[in-house]
Amino acid sequence: MLIDVLSLLPESWVRHLPVLVVLGPMLLSPICAAMPKWRIAWALALFGIITSSVFAFALLQDVMAHGRISYALGGWAPPLGIEFAADMLNAPVLVLVSVIGVLATIFAMPTIVQDINEEKRSLFLSAYLLCFAGLMGVAITGDAFNLFVFLEISSISTYVLVAIGGSRDRRAFTAAYNYLIMGSLGATFYVIGIGFLYAATGTLNMADMASRIPEVADSKTIHAGFAFIVAGLALKAAMFPLHQWLPNAYTYSPSFVTVFLSATATKVAFYALVRLLFSVFSPELEFQQVVFTWVLAPMAAVAAIACSFQAVFQTNIKRMLAYSSVAQVGYMLMGLSLASAAGLSASMFHMINHALMKGALFMAVAGVVMSLGSSQLKDFAGVARKAPWTATALGISALSLVGVPLTAGFLSKVALFQAALMQDWWWAVVVLAISSVLAVLYVGRMLETVFFKTPGPAQLQVKEAPLMLLIPLWVLALGSIYFGLDASFITSLTDGAANVAFSGGQP
Amino acid sequence: MSNELLISLILLVPLLVAGAVLALNSIPDVREAATLVGACALFILCTVLAIRTGSGQEIALESPDIALGLTFAFKLEPLGAMFAMIASGLWILNSLYSIGYMRGSRERNQTRFYVCFGLALFGAMGVAMAGNLFTLFVFYEVLTLSTYPLVAHKGDENARRGARIYLLTLLGTSIGFLLMAVVWTFAIAGNLDFVEGGLLAGKVGPALGSVLLLLFAFGVGKAALMPFHFWLPNAMVAPTPVSALLHAVAVVKAGVFTILKVSVYIFGLDLLSALPGTEIVMWVGCFTIVVASLIALTKDNLKARLAYSTVSQLSYVTVGAMLANTAGASGAALQIAMHAMAKITLFMCAGAIYVATGKTEISQMRGLGRRMPIVFTCFLIASLSIIGVPPLGGSWAKYELMQGAVDADHIYVVYVLIASTLLNVAYLLPIALLGLMPPNADTLEVAGFKRPGGAPFLTVLPLAITAIGCFVLFFGVDVISDFISPVFGARP
């Protein structure tokens, strides 16, 4: 890593790092809501998230140096007290979420002026900080019930964020309502599942649960709990066929919300799924293997193909990218259901890359929509002529989405292929290859429209996106290229994560 | 100059050209000078590279591990050095030609055109020097993507349609099949290095090996094996210089070069000759040779006919590689060089005719040779080289291939080659001969020049040079075959 953040922080802070990553944004959230001037609220939000990301980096370095870090909240020792635990599995997720958070907050400046009414902007930023804190909390907590609490914090604020789009496009209300119903179902399923596990093991601490589950693994209680948890979290992570809330939510929410959610929310839910499946339950459990092979893997395959196929026929560019997201979640689930260290590492790798590229894609689309006023694909004809920088970043990220060499998306796809081949899952490779070819179709259609179609009079009015949008956009796009040339940093993190999941961090 | 620096420079020069062209957007004369200087520099570097390779030096460059044990590696061997020389040498001539053509027909977006050309050459150099399959794949895709804007250059519905088919076919086959083959090979062998005698030798059985071979053969869409050949005729919507350098030389040759390289260094000729899949690929290749020639006969559009001729000629290389013996494989390698020289001449002739008269259909060209004698004479020479008439370069390639077919006991391949030769005669010779004949008796009118003064000098000069090149290759074949012989070893 470039800078040794850890050594820059005072010793007394280092001990409290696990809670600090959540605390700042959470405390700033009500202050933001009270701010009369939304620009001050924005500055506070940016400040809170930057501190969070510094702490997250420091935590990652600490974990890389010293292994798992346990933090007893309020001094109440786990397993009775709530534990925050950082290890190689969640430290990279914290860094990912907070870095994307910083970029998204910068991006928010020009876009919320357009999308959100003046009087709501401070409240909006307050809800955003809460959502961010919730996501970080999901990632850091070591307590299964506490995870539910953070999940709800982030979800409820997300419904608000999506619904704020309603002042521009009223369909955002139905999208948010739909999301609310589905999301609450998911959260309820999860908490029911935790209830079953609590009944069977008598603990809520994840590490404690993991040690007690093997004794009672064959009980109906555990099986039922497992099923509820997987269904609940899969819904949050937009696993096919529980993804119905996602396309509308992404299409109609304000562009800032789409960027932030697409790059973080499903990723964190995916992390939670990994955490529960690999560190609480274990892939060696017989019923879990059955679920991997006969439920998750087939669903992932259907998602990768069916949703890519749906993406090909979309006329709205945001909706097209949303379907592509569901398909990409399928890729990650495919890697996960291999139940091998290589598979898990590959799917975490793909998760990080997907956050980079989808964040950038939605940002670039938002940059064009700002001056174009439409997100219909046909209205994007030839916009590259008037907005070359935005369009080029869009092009780079789109190529990464297809998995073209020299981009990060290529390496993670190769990693997935390789992991599948190690287990002789030929059909999985074929599925991913077909899905990639479909991606060529929809991405090719988008790029052809943007770069080669003749612009009409409306398109000639398009202006280059503002600098505040171009900076985060290009950071992400260059990230996709950089990690396409040298991904050793990410793979060292994801290998570490897989190591934690499979051997509890012991080398 | 150290060998590492040499490799880096060869990769860097095309990129620098692209950058310089972009920066010099507003001064067209200097912009074109930048391309020419860059092309000459690249050719000199490639010549040095080839001389060093010929003298048996180890020329390699490898990056650190980028992820998953994959590295960018460059390692020169005679086939790659030959391909690099061909591509860079013809780039000089083609740049001259492009200047004449693009200005003569007043094309728009010329800066984008030259930038993409630079990027395409970057891809071609990377393919030529790749030291492992991963690097080869990466640059193969660079070549695909950088040529897409060139095919779509005109920007109208027709050009976009052609370019779409071009991109979808090439990306589709490479992601669908080739990438799978590469990763599969990685899974079996544990690395992707090009190894003398074959990386997979002794590691795969006949069934698995055959499946892999088929994935490779059809995954390399650029080799235009049927049924994945249709991108090539569709790519003819591009301006002629693109068809000339890229769709007769750099892109398609990168395809068959990949096939040859995979055959020699991934499978190895011994393993290849034992695989049942080899036979299948050879049948498909023979089928492509004959059927593409038959289709060529039906085309009245000159570029379309040349495109189908290219499809047919490319399969010579594939078939040669599948013969899996010294004569066959070296015939394949010779065919890469010989066909490049002849076909670029033919395309440049087609372009010169178009710039001068606006004619694209063969039936309109009768008698035109009287007005453009140099162009049609060169067309005749290049046609004869493709047909395989001595003393022109193409004859050696055909001779070696036939020798290889006899050695491998595949007599039907010899018949296919003979049939193809007859078909070559039927679809190529009439164009030149009718052009040089007097015009139709009833009209007695030759199509006039659309552009005052006929074809620009800069379009005629390069094609005259490459036509002479066809003679030179006939007499200089010893140099080439000595140069590439270490690749195939001394096999019976």
Chai-1 contact restraints between the chains, C-beta under 6 A:
chainA,res_idxA,chainB,res_idxB,connection_type,confidence,min_distance_angstrom,max_distance_angstrom,comment,restraint_id
A,V404,B,E141,contact,1.0,0.0,6.0,A-B,restraint_1
A,P405,B,V138,contact,1.0,0.0,6.0,A-B,restraint_2
A,P405,B,E141,contact,1.0,0.0,6.0,A-B,restraint_3
A,L406,B,V138,contact,1.0,0.0,6.0,A-B,restraint_4
A,L411,B,A67,contact,1.0,0.0,6.0,A-B,restraint_5
A,V414,B,V183,contact,1.0,0.0,6.0,A-B,restraint_6
A,A415,B,L68,contact,1.0,0.0,6.0,A-B,restraint_7
A,F417,B,V183,contact,1.0,0.0,6.0,A-B,restraint_8
A,Q418,B,V183,contact,1.0,0.0,6.0,A-B,restraint_9
A,L421,B,A187,contact,1.0,0.0,6.0,A-B,restraint_10
A,V429,B,M180,contact,1.0,0.0,6.0,A-B,restraint_11
A,A433,B,G176,contact,1.0,0.0,6.0,A-B,restraint_12
A,A433,B,M180,contact,1.0,0.0,6.0,A-B,restraint_13
A,S436,B,I175,contact,1.0,0.0,6.0,A-B,restraint_14
A,V437,B,G172,contact,1.0,0.0,6.0,A-B,restraint_15
A,V437,B,I175,contact,1.0,0.0,6.0,A-B,restraint_16
A,V437,B,G176,contact,1.0,0.0,6.0,A-B,restraint_17
A,V440,B,L171,contact,1.0,0.0,6.0,A-B,restraint_18
A,V440,B,G172,contact,1.0,0.0,6.0,A-B,restraint_19
A,G444,B,L167,contact,1.0,0.0,6.0,A-B,restraint_20
A,F452,B,A152,contact,1.0,0.0,6.0,A-B,restraint_21
A,F452,B,G155,contact,1.0,0.0,6.0,A-B,restraint_22
A,F452,B,R160,contact,1.0,0.0,6.0,A-B,restraint_23
A,D486,B,I66,contact,1.0,0.0,6.0,A-B,restraint_24
A,A487,B,I66,contact,1.0,0.0,6.0,A-B,restraint_25
A,A487,B,A67,contact,1.0,0.0,6.0,A-B,restraint_26
A,S488,B,A67,contact,1.0,0.0,6.0,A-B,restraint_27
A,T491,B,A67,contact,1.0,0.0,6.0,A-B,restraint_28
